[in-house]
């Protein structure tokens, strides 16, 4: 938190104005931390702040209570200025039990607010968290942080003691007490949460009354308890006018498909097998069948991708999605779409690996798989969104390119983008680029692999069109005729033709946007969910007078046609990634530049401070 004006007095307690704050709610996976964070985010959106969020939860459906690996958390940064990331260091940590304290305390700034639920700090929970004694009794904790010990459980039970709920049901509402306290600390409006409670529990008025009462009790406690000497206000951000909503990446991908279905007037057939963190797309699309959406929860990944390919053959927009392990299983099917030259959109919501790895944690280590991870020469277009809201436009663009070039398009999102959210201005659907699909109906002069001279796309024919019957399948085709061919020269020609078709997508790529000077000492190149951290770090160094710029790639295959020229305009190139160095290898190979990787693979987004230090170090070595 950074102060921007002198403190002013309210009736009893100081109110300080801040330009931004970073808050994290942490507790057991059954403590409702995701719900608490989501509602605090909604309150901050109502207050007009710019927002970025980071949900973080265990892989187990119900991890053992009180354990370190069972901790769930929700972090957000909200501000009166542009917010690029959920934040690096915390201004406020709410710890609902000892395990949450132990896992997250190191992220809290010295002097930061530490609010703990003292009721959970009993011997059993302390033992599970590995504490030999109660850390709340350690004077060093209160010296380093502004420690506020609150018996949230007891205060929750007191607030609803007259309601006809059992003990467990009453204790379950304590997350709303925590939300009420923090809402008071940061002067958040309670109205959106109260309205949400009313709608959510409309069929159970007792539960609704309990949650509303506890929320108000937490807010009143913050206002009246002597342990809180001050609270904070964060003014509304100056966002462009328009209709906004908090948008997660997975929902944005789904909505991008809805928009594509409306603009193309074609049905979307979405075949998927449930897998974290991609399942939310299927769940969202299943609610919108009135918008030409058909969803298939397949029996496995292979069935999912082949169902989507069948839909494309039938004249629909075939889409499938998974995470890295599932994309590996879909590999042969994607190759079928490559050789059949059918439009297919594939969403890869990357997660920590290998194998099952860290299914609820973020990573961006599937780039090489997207580019090369299929048998033989199987080129596909590869796109990557930069923010949760950008997922909408990338999904729409994927459909547009797939149908225009008759080729598979693979979208690399990640767990951070999938579950994170930001304020998203809802666009006018008519402002989006058109998706003009033309099905071949004229049989005169028809051949199944007769190509458009500009895009090299073959004609798209609906099955059953009179006189346009043709073969389909995985065996190599003769150019133009589509007959099965084992001719060596024809195979070489078709391999090159499919690759050239993907390369020609470069004519669709707009000029690369450079954040900073067009030439200078250092260029930072990123892709995917690292956009916010890179942008914040680069702009921080620019304010210090450094000749530093950044570009963020949304098109990864083909690469932007102007990228080579841009790279050569800087003395040094830094490539931050959440992998062991994949894009940096591509840039070195394609452009022969001495790019330097900055790589962390911890299942977490990159931190702005770390990228900033890497920039400073590289600038120092260049001087």
N, C-alpha and C positions, 0 to 999 in steps of 0.2 A: 504494500500500500504506500502511496506517496501523497503527502499533504500538498494541497495547492493554495489554500487560503488559511488565514489565522482562525483558530477555533472560536466559535460563538456559543453563547449560553442558551440552553433551553430552561424550562422551569426548574429542573432539578439536576440534570446531567448535561455534560458538554456534548455538542454535536459538531463533529469535524467533517469537513468536506474532502473527499478523495477523488482522484481522477480514475482509479481502478482498484480492484481487489481480487485476490485469489482465495477461494474457499474450498475446502474439501470436507465432505461428510464420510466417515469411515466407521464400520462396525461389522458385526457378524453378518453372514450372507442372508440371515433371516430377519435382520433389523430394519429392512426397508430403506436402505441407503440410496438405491437407484431411484425409488419413488421420491424420497426426500429431495435429492438433487434435482430431479426433473421439475418438481414443484417450485423449488427455489429459482431455477432457471426461468420458469414461467413468470414468477413474480418480478424477476429482473428485466424480463422482456416487457412486462407491463410498465415498468419504470422507465422504459425507453433506452436501456443500455445496450451497447454492443456486447456480444457474448460469444464465448467458445467453451465447449464442454469436453470432459474426458471421463466417461464411465469406465470402471475397472472392476471386474468381478471374477470369482473363481470358476474353474471349468466344471466342477461338480455341481449337479443340480441342487443338492443340499449338502454342502460341505460340513464336516463335524463342527458343532458350535464351539466357539471360543478358541479355535486353532488359528495359527498364523496363516496357513494356506486357505482358510475359510473366510478371510477378510474381504469384504466388498466395499468399494468406495466410489464416490462421484465427486469430481472436481470441476469447477468452472471459474473462469475469469470474466468479470463484467466491468465495463468502464464507460466513461463519458467520451473517450477517444477510441480510435480504431483498435480493435482487439484481434490479434492474429492467432493466438494460441490459448490453451487453457491455463497457461502460466507454468513457470519452472518452480519457484519457491512459494510456499504457502504463507498467506497473511493470517489465515484462520484455519485451524484444524479442530473438527468435532470428532472426538473418539468415544465410541459407545461402549468399548470394553478394552481390557489390557492388550489383547492381540492387535487391535486397531492402532493403539498407541505405539506399540513396539514396531509395527510395520511402517508407520507413516511419520513418526516424530522427526526423523532426520530430514524430512522435506520442509519442515516448518522454519520460517525465518527466526533468528534470534530476536526476542521481543515480540514475536507474533502471538496472536490470541490462541489459547489452548483451552477448549471447553470439553470436559470429560464427565461421563455418567458414573458417579462414584459407586452406585449400587452394584455395578458389574465387577468391581475390583475386589472380589472375594478370593479366598485361598484357591478354590478350584480353578477359577479363570486365570489367576496369576500363575498357577502351576502350568496350565496349558500354554500360556504365552512365554513360559521360561523365565519368569521373574522370581528371584529368590525372596524378595520382599516387595512391599507395595511401593511402586515408583512415585506415587502421589505424596508419600511422606518424605521424599528426598528434597531437602531445601534447594539443591542445585536446579531442580526442575522449575521451581517458582522464580529462581534468580534469572534463569535463561529465558523463560517465556512468561507471558501474562496468563498465569494458570487460574482457571475458574472451575472449581469443583462444584458440580451440581448433581444432586440425587434425582435424576430425571425420572427414574422408575417410581420412587415414592411420591414425587409431586404429580406425576401422571395419575397414579392410583387415587390420590386425594381429590383430584379434579373430577373424577368420574365415579366416586365411591358409591353413589346412589343409583347408578345405572345397572340394569339387569344383565350383566355380562360376567362370565367367569374370569378367574384371575389371569389366565393366559391371554384371553381376548383383550382384557384391559391393558396388560403389559405390552401387547403388540402395538399399541397406539403411541408408544413413547417417542417414536421417530418424529411424530408431529409436534411433540414438545420441543425437541431439538430444533425443528424447523421454525417454530414460533420464536425461540430465543434468538436464533441467527437472523431471522427476519427483522426482529427489533434492532439488533446490533447494526444492521446495514440499512435500516429504514426501508424495508421492502413492504409493498402493499399485501395484506392478507386476502383481499377480495378474490383474486383468481384461484387461490387454493381453497377457500371456503366454497366457491362456486363449483370447483372440481369435486370436492367432497360431496356436495349436495347431489350432483349428477351421478357420480360413481356409486354411491350407496343409496340411491333413491328407493330401492326395494328393501332396505334394512335401515330404518330410521334410527334405531338404537346405535348402530355402528356409526352412522353419519353424525349423530349427536356427540358420540364419544370423541371422534376425531376432531370435530370442530371445537369442542370444549378444550381438548388438550392443546390444540394449536393456539387458541386464545390464552390459555394458561401459561404456555411457554413465553408468549409475547409479553404478557403482563409481568411475568417473573423478571424478564430482562429489563423492563421499564422500572420496576420497583426494587429489585434486589440491590443491596449496597455493593455487592461484589463487582457490578458493572458501573464504572464511573463515567463512561462515555460511550457514545455510539456514532455511526458514520452515515454520511449521505454521499451518493455517487450520482451526479447529474446525468440527465438523458444525453445520449450521443446524438450528434448531428448526422443522421442518416438521411439519404435521399427520400423524398416523399413517395408513398406507395403502400400497397397492402403487403404486410410481412407475416411470416409464420416461422416458428422454430423448426428447422429442417435437419433431419439426420441424413447421412449419406445413403443408407439403404432405402429410405422412403423416397429420396430424390431420384435414385435409379429407377424405382418403380414408377414414379410420376413421369419421368422422362419417356418411359415406354408408353404410358397412357397418352402423352402428348403426341408421340410418333404414330400411335394407332389412330388418333383423331385426324392428324394432318394427312396421313397416307390413305386413310379410309380402308385400311387393311386390318384384319384381326391379328392380335399378338397371341401366339401359343407359347406358354412358358413352361418348360419341362425342367423339374429340379428334384433333387434328393435332399432332404433336410441335412444341413451341416452348419455348424457355427463358424464364422459369423454371417453367413449368407442367408440363413433361413428367413430373416425378417423381410426380405424382398418378396418371397413367395407368400408370406402372411399378408403383406400389404396388397399385393396384386389380387389375391383371392377375394378382397373386399370390393373390387371394382369391376366385376364382370359385365356391368352395363356399358363399359367403355371398350367393347370389342376385345376383351381380355379373356383368355381361356388358360387356366392353370392346371398342371398335371403334377401331382406328387408321385414321382416314379418309384419303382421298387429298388432301383440302384442308379448310379451315375451314368452307366452306359445306356440304360433305358431312357434316362432323362435327355441325353444329348441326341440320341437317335430319334426320339419323338419330336424334338425340335427340328431336326433335319427333315423328317417326314412332313412336318408342317410347312417348312420352306418350299419343299418340292410341290406341295399342294397349293402354294400361292399365298401363304400367310407369312408373317414375320416370326421366324423361329428363334427363340431365346432360351438359353440355359444358364445356370449359375452354380457355383460351388466355391470352395476354398481350395488351396493348393493340392491337397491329397486327392480331392475329387476331380480337379482339372487333369491330374495325371491319368486317372481312370478314363476320362473323356478323350484322351489323346487320339486314339484310333478313330473315334467318331469325328473329331475335328478334322483329321486328315481326310476322311470321306467327304466332308463338306468342301475341303480345299480342292480335291480332284473332281468332284461333281460340279464345282463352281456354283454353289448355292449360297444365298445370303444367310448368315447365321451370326447371332450376337451371343457372346460368351462373357459372363461376369465372373471374374476371379476376385473374391473378397479375401485378400491375403491375411494369413495369420502366422503365428510363430510355429516353426517346424524344427526338424523334419518329422515325418510320420505324423502322429497325433500331436506331438510337440506341445505348444501352448495355445490351445484352441480359442481361448478368450482374450489372447493378447495380440497386439499388432505387430506386423512385420511387412517388409516390402522386398522379399527375397525370391519372388516368382518371376522376375523379369527375364532371366535366362530361360526359364521354362516357357514363358509366353513367346519368346522369340524363336527358340530352337528346340523346345521340349516335345517334339513329335518325330516319328520315324521318317526318314528320307527328307527330301526337300519339301517342306510344308509351310510356306510363308503365309502369315496372316497379318492383318492390320492390328496394331496395338496402340490403345489409347489409355490415358490415366488422368482421372480428375484430381484437382488440386485442393478442393475444400468440400465439405459436405454438400453445400448448395450447388457446386460445380458438377456434382454427380448427375444432376438433372440434365444439364446441357451435354455432358459426355454420353449419356445413354441415348439421348436424341440423335446426337451426331453419329453414334455407332450404327443406329438403324439406317440413317440417311446414307452413310458410306456403304454399308453392307448391301443395300438394295440397289444403289447406283452402280457399284463395281462388281456385284455378284460374287462376293467373297466373304469369308468369315472375318469378324472383327472382335478382338478380345479386349475387354476393359479391365484394367488393373486398379481396383479399389483396395482398401485395406481395413482392418478392424477399427482403427482410430477414426477414419472417415465414416465407416458404416454406422457406428454407434454415437459418434460425436455430433454436435449440432451447432448451428449458427443462425442468426436472423437472415431470412431468405426472402427477397422481394419476389412476389408471385408475378411471373411474366404474362404478358398478353400472348396467348398461343398463336395468334395471327402474325406476331412479330418474329416467330421462329422461321428459319429457312424452310422452303417447301420440300416435301418428300414426294417427288413426282414419279410414280411407278407406272411403267408401261408394260403390260403383258402382251406377248406376241400372239396375234390371232391370224395374221396373213400367212397362208401356206405357200404362196408363190415365192420361190427362192429361199425357202426356209432350210437352214441347217442348224443343229443344236449348238455347235461351237463356232458359229459365224459371229464375229466380234464387232463391237462398236469401235470405230477407229480412235476415239478420244480416250475411252475408259478401258478398252479391251474386254468389257463385260459381254458375256454371251447372253442370248435372249432368255427371258424368263417366261415359261409356258405353263399354263395351268393344265394339269392332267385332264384328259378327255376333250381337249380342244381339237376339233375335227381336222385331220390331215397333218397334225403336228406331233404325231407319236414319235418318241425317241427313247434311246436307252439311257439308263441311269445306273450308277454303281461305282465300285471302287477300283475296277480295273482300268488301266490307262486307255484313254480315248484317242482316236485319230483326230488331228486338228480339222476343224470345220465340220466334218461329217459326223463325228461322235461315235463312229464304229470302234469296236475294240481293236487295239493295235499293240503289237509287240515290236514294232519297228524301232531300232535304236535311235535313229536320227529324229523320228517323230517324238520319242520320249524326251530327248534332249531339248527339242523345240518347245514342247508343252511345259517342261520344268521352267524354262526361261520365260515363257509367256506368262505363267502364273506369278512368277516373281516380278516381272515387269508390271503386271496389273497392280500389284501392291505398291510398287514404287510410284506409279502414276497417281496414287492418292496424294502425293506431295503437292500436286497442283491445287489441292483443296485447302492446304494449310496456309493460314494467314501469316503475315510477317511476324516474326518473333518479337514479343514485347520485352524491352530491357528496362529493368528497374534500376536506374542510375545512369552514369555517363556511358557513352557509346564506345569509349576506349579508356583504358586505365590500368591500374596495377593488379587488380584481382577481379575475376568473374566467378560467382558462385552459381553452379548449375544444379538444379534439383528436379524431382518429379514426384508425383503422388502427394501423400499426406504430409511431407516435409515442408510444404509451401509456407505455412504460417511461421514456423520457427526460423526458416531461412530468411524470409522477408523481414522479420523483426530484428534479427541479428545484423543483416546488411544495412537496414535503415539506421540502426544504432551506430554502426561504424561511419556511415555517411554523415551523421550529425557531428561526429568528431573530426570531419574534414578529410576522411580517407577516400581515395579514388577506387571505390568498390561498387560493383553492380551485381545483379542477379538475373537469371532467366529461369523460368520454370517450364518444363516440357510436358505438354499434354498429348503430343503425338510422338510415340516412341518407335513406331515402324509404320511408314517410313519416318525418318527424322526430318525436321524442318529444313527446306532447301537453303535457307540463309544461315544455318547454325555454324557451318564451317568457317564462314567469314567472320561471324561474331566472335568465335573462340579465339581467332588469331589476333583480335584487337586488344587482348589483355596479356600482361606479362605472366600471370599465374591463373590457374583454373582449379577451383576446389569443388568437389562433388560429395555433399553429405547424403548418406543413405542409411536405411535401417536394414543393412545386409553387409556382407563381407567385401563388397566392392563389385557391383554388377554394371551399373550404368557407366562407371568410370572406365571399365574395360571396353565397353562399346565405343565410348568417345575416343579412347586411345587408338583402337583398331580402325575406326572410320576416318579419323581426322589427324592421326599421328601427333596429337598434342600431349604434352607432359602433364596431364591432369592428375591431381592428388585427391585421394579418397579420404573422407572422414566417415568412419563406419562404427556403428554401435548396433548390437543385436541383443537387446535386453527385454524385448516384448513391450517396450514403451516408446512413445513418440520421442524424437530428438528434442533436446532442450535448447532454447535460444542461447542461454549463457555458454553452453558447450560449443556451439557453432561460432559464436562471437569470439571465444578464445582461440578456436582453430583459425579463424580469419586473421586475428592479431598475430598469431604465431607464424602463419604463412607470409603475411606482410613483412614481419620482422626478418624472415629468412631471405626475402626478396630484396631487402635494402642493403 
